[in-house]
């Protein structure tokens, strides 16, 4: 399948962004929102609710009034008639872009590189972390989960998360025990009297 030039640029941005924001967090769930890059779940219905949630932006981030002109910064739309501006704000194009920008911003500063994708469309919305599979619809993701390759990847993914969580737990336990337990040579060392230190 051949992609348009805009999609190629967007894919390059997505790849760059993913490499910057990848996580080895053992609490990472199976499915991830690839818009905010902040939300993960093991349940597709919960992911659908997250994707469909209404979002909002501070007015100064998307709207401006300069003289008698009303401007939409998201759509680069300008009009002198307030009624026309209000009509513009109800169009599907504006509403979709507004929701997308608000959703991207939920991911914080580290996710703002995705705003560059807004101008050319955002082809990727959802991710299966087990397979590193990206798609733009919940239905495609649902179909992906009944694929035999997904089943195999899922087993490996669960094993790797299990190992990672135990390694992380072991490291934390080891560091805690090192801090709490003095080394044998230190336990034999007499702790000097504070008044003796003060007199030096």
C-alpha positions as CSV (number, residue, x, y, z in Angstrom):
1,X,0.0,0.0,0.0
2,X,1.4,3.4,-1.0
3,X,1.1,6.3,1.4
4,X,0.7,10.0,0.5
5,X,3.5,12.4,1.2
6,X,1.7,13.8,4.2
7,X,1.3,10.4,5.8
8,X,5.0,9.6,5.3
9,X,6.0,12.8,7.1
10,X,3.6,11.9,9.9
11,X,5.0,8.4,10.2
12,X,8.5,9.8,10.5
13,X,7.3,12.1,13.3
14,X,5.5,9.3,15.0
15,X,8.7,7.1,14.9
16,X,10.8,9.9,16.2
17,X,8.4,10.7,19.0
18,X,8.0,7.1,20.0
19,X,11.7,6.7,20.4
20,X,11.8,9.8,22.6
21,X,8.8,8.7,24.8
22,X,9.2,4.9,25.1
23,X,8.9,3.6,28.6
24,X,10.0,0.4,30.3
25,X,7.4,0.9,33.1
26,X,6.3,-2.6,34.3
27,X,2.8,-1.2,35.0
28,X,2.3,-0.5,31.3
29,X,-0.9,-2.2,30.1
30,X,-1.6,-4.1,26.9
31,X,-3.3,-1.2,25.0
32,X,-2.1,2.3,24.8
33,X,-3.6,5.6,23.6
34,X,-1.1,6.8,21.0
35,X,-2.6,10.4,21.1
36,X,-1.8,11.4,24.6
37,X,0.7,8.6,25.1
38,X,-0.3,8.7,28.7
39,X,-3.2,6.2,29.0
40,X,-2.9,2.4,29.1
41,X,-5.5,-0.3,29.8
42,X,-6.0,-4.0,29.3
43,X,-9.7,-3.4,28.3
44,X,-10.7,-2.2,24.8
45,X,-14.0,-0.8,26.0
46,X,-12.2,1.4,28.6
47,X,-9.9,2.5,25.8
48,X,-12.9,3.4,23.7
49,X,-14.3,5.5,26.6
50,X,-11.0,7.3,26.9
51,X,-10.9,8.1,23.2
52,X,-14.5,9.4,23.1
53,X,-14.1,11.6,26.2
54,X,-14.9,15.3,25.8
55,X,-11.9,17.5,26.2
56,X,-11.3,21.2,26.5
57,X,-8.5,23.8,25.9
58,X,-7.9,27.1,27.6
59,X,-9.5,29.8,25.3
60,X,-6.2,31.7,24.8
61,X,-4.6,28.6,23.3
62,X,-7.0,28.4,20.3
63,X,-8.9,31.7,20.1
64,X,-7.9,35.3,19.6
65,X,-9.6,38.6,19.0
66,X,-7.4,41.2,17.2
67,X,-9.2,44.5,16.6
68,X,-12.6,43.5,15.2
69,X,-11.3,40.1,13.8
70,X,-12.1,36.8,15.4
71,X,-9.4,34.2,14.9
72,X,-9.3,30.4,15.3
73,X,-5.6,29.6,15.8
74,X,-6.2,25.8,15.3
75,X,-7.8,26.2,11.8
76,X,-6.2,29.5,10.8
77,X,-9.7,30.9,10.3
78,X,-10.4,34.6,10.6
79,X,-13.6,36.6,10.3
80,X,-14.9,40.0,11.4
81,X,-18.4,38.6,12.1
82,X,-18.8,37.0,15.5
83,X,-21.8,34.9,14.2
84,X,-19.6,33.4,11.5
85,X,-16.9,32.6,14.0
86,X,-19.5,30.8,16.2
87,X,-20.7,28.8,13.2
88,X,-17.0,27.9,12.4
89,X,-16.6,26.6,16.0
90,X,-19.5,24.1,15.3
91,X,-18.1,22.6,12.1
92,X,-16.9,19.0,12.3
93,X,-13.4,20.0,11.1
94,X,-12.9,22.5,13.9
95,X,-14.4,20.2,16.6
96,X,-12.2,17.3,15.5
97,X,-9.1,19.4,15.5
98,X,-10.0,21.0,18.8
99,X,-10.5,17.6,20.5
100,X,-7.3,16.2,19.0
101,X,-5.1,19.1,20.2
102,X,-6.7,19.0,23.7
103,X,-6.1,15.2,23.8
104,X,-2.5,15.6,22.7
105,X,-1.9,18.2,25.4
106,X,-3.0,15.7,28.0
107,X,0.3,14.0,27.5
108,X,2.3,17.0,28.8
109,X,5.3,18.7,27.4
110,X,7.0,15.5,26.3
111,X,4.1,14.8,24.0
112,X,3.8,18.2,22.3
113,X,5.9,17.0,19.3
114,X,2.6,15.4,18.2
115,X,1.1,18.8,17.6
116,X,3.1,18.9,14.3
117,X,1.0,15.9,13.1
118,X,-2.2,17.9,13.5
119,X,-1.7,19.9,10.3
120,X,-1.3,16.8,8.2
121,X,-3.7,14.6,10.1
122,X,-3.0,12.1,12.8
123,X,-3.0,8.6,11.3
124,X,-2.2,6.7,14.5
125,X,-4.4,6.7,17.5
126,X,-4.1,3.4,19.3
127,X,-1.3,0.9,20.0
128,X,-1.0,-2.7,21.0
129,X,2.1,-2.8,23.2
130,X,2.5,-6.6,22.9
131,X,2.9,-6.4,19.1
132,X,4.0,-2.8,18.6
133,X,1.0,-2.5,16.4
134,X,-0.5,0.9,15.6
135,X,-4.0,1.6,14.2
136,X,-6.4,4.5,13.8
137,X,-9.5,2.7,14.9
138,X,-10.8,0.7,17.9
139,X,-12.4,-1.8,15.5
140,X,-9.1,-2.5,13.7
141,X,-7.5,-3.0,17.1
142,X,-10.3,-5.4,18.1
143,X,-9.7,-7.4,15.0
144,X,-6.0,-7.4,15.6
145,X,-6.5,-9.0,19.0
146,X,-8.1,-12.2,17.5
147,X,-5.1,-12.7,15.2
148,X,-2.9,-15.7,16.1
149,X,0.3,-13.6,15.9
150,X,-1.2,-11.3,18.6
151,X,-1.9,-14.3,20.8
152,X,1.7,-15.4,20.5
153,X,3.1,-11.9,21.1
154,X,0.7,-11.5,24.1
155,X,2.2,-14.6,25.8
156,X,5.8,-13.2,25.3
157,X,4.7,-9.7,26.5
158,X,3.2,-11.1,29.7
159,X,6.3,-13.1,30.5
160,X,8.6,-10.0,29.8
161,X,6.4,-7.8,32.0
162,X,6.5,-10.5,34.8
163,X,10.3,-10.7,34.6
164,X,10.7,-6.9,34.4
165,X,8.5,-6.3,37.4
166,X,10.4,-8.9,39.4
167,X,13.8,-7.5,38.4
168,X,12.6,-4.0,39.3
169,X,11.3,-5.3,42.7
170,X,14.6,-7.1,43.3
171,X,16.7,-4.0,42.5
172,X,14.6,-1.9,44.8
173,X,14.8,-4.5,47.6
174,X,18.6,-4.9,47.1
175,X,19.1,-1.1,47.2
176,X,17.0,-0.8,50.3
177,X,18.9,-3.6,52.1
178,X,22.2,-1.9,51.1
179,X,21.1,1.4,52.7
180,X,19.6,-0.2,55.8
181,X,22.3,-2.8,56.5
182,X,25.8,-1.5,57.3
183,X,28.7,-3.3,55.7
184,X,30.7,-5.6,58.1
185,X,33.7,-3.3,58.2
186,X,31.5,-0.3,59.1
187,X,29.7,-2.1,61.9
188,X,33.1,-2.6,63.7
189,X,34.0,1.1,63.3
190,X,33.2,3.2,66.4
191,X,31.1,6.3,65.7
192,X,32.9,9.4,67.0
193,X,31.4,11.5,69.6
194,X,29.8,14.7,68.1
195,X,31.6,16.9,70.8
196,X,34.9,15.5,69.7
197,X,34.2,16.5,66.1
198,X,33.2,20.0,67.2
199,X,36.5,20.5,69.0
200,X,38.5,19.7,65.8
